[in-house]
Amino acid sequence: MKIAVLAANGKLGSLIVKEAVERGNDVTAITRDVNETVAKNFIKRDILDLTENDLKDFDVVITAFGAWTEDTLPLHKTTLEHLTDILANKNTRLLVVGGAGSLYTDESLTTQLFTTPDFPADYLPIATNMAKGLEVLRKRNDVKWTYISPAAEFVYDAERKGEYQLAGEVFTVNAEGKSEISYADYAIAMVDEAEKGNHINQRISVLWK
């Protein structure tokens, strides 16, 4: 498959690139700077400067974009607005690294985690802005998108177990009552979705079994 990974130099983006390359996919890294990934193909471009022509040959576009500062947090929404605009009415699928804060507390799908009293205040700004990005996707029936939320404990340097469990819109814990996953195992789930395309126009979530 021809896969483009945006924000490919990041901790998660580079792992997604590595996972996709090792499976034999034709992977292109897209970054604002030099290519620091294992991908042989590279486009130097800011996400907001990408055009329809830049992405027209890809089967899947994965955005691993992340922003953490007050002035850049709105980019979680604006980058997805731009990507959905240039991928509208195309066969190219858009896969998005999401957040856990927008998951729902129960099957009624009325209360999101970031609106609950116990949600950590430090994470509220990013959770709020990432949720706005998800809302952009939900309004687009003309784009083949999938939003993948990680577990609550999303750990960069944790082990790669090589397995995970799939969940949906509701916050889920494993048999030990934990919601955890490593970046490496999230990358496996992301590339699985890229290759299989089982959840078009859906938000899913992943965690360790």
C-alpha positions, 0 to 999 in steps of 0.5 A: 500500500502507498501510505503517507505519514504526517508529522513523521519525525515525532515519537509516534509518527516515526514508530508508525513509519517503521511499522508500516515499512517493516510490513513492506508498504510503500511509505512516504514521510511528510515533515516540515524538516529533514526526514529522520525516519526509516522511510525512503520517500520524503516530502518536506511540507507543513500540513497546512501547505499540503495540496490535493496533488501532494496526496492524490497517489496515496491509499492512506494518509496517517496524521500523527500531528500533535500540539502542546502549547496554548498557541498551537493547540487549535491546530488539532482542529485546523489541520483536520479541516485542511486535510478533510478539505483536500481529501474530500470525495477521494478514495484516499483514507485519512487515519488520525491519531486521536486522544483518549479524553473524548471517549465516552463514559458509557454506552449512552454516549452523552458524557465525554471523559474530559467533561467529568470532574475528575479529569486531570486539569493539566490535560484539559486543554489538549483534550478539548482541542483534540475533541474539536478535531474529532468533531470536524471529522464527524461532520464529513461524510465525503471523507473516508476517515478513522479516528483512533484513540489510545488508552488513558495511559499512553506510554512512549517507552513501554514495551512492544507486546505485539498485541492489543484489544480494540474498543469503540467510543466508550472508555474501556479497561482491561481485565486488570482494570487498566487502560494502557498501551505503548506507542509501539503497540498503538503503531501496530493498531494504526497500521492494521487499520491502514491495511484493513480499513475496517472502521471507515467513518468511525472512532475506535480505541485501542488498549492492551489486553 
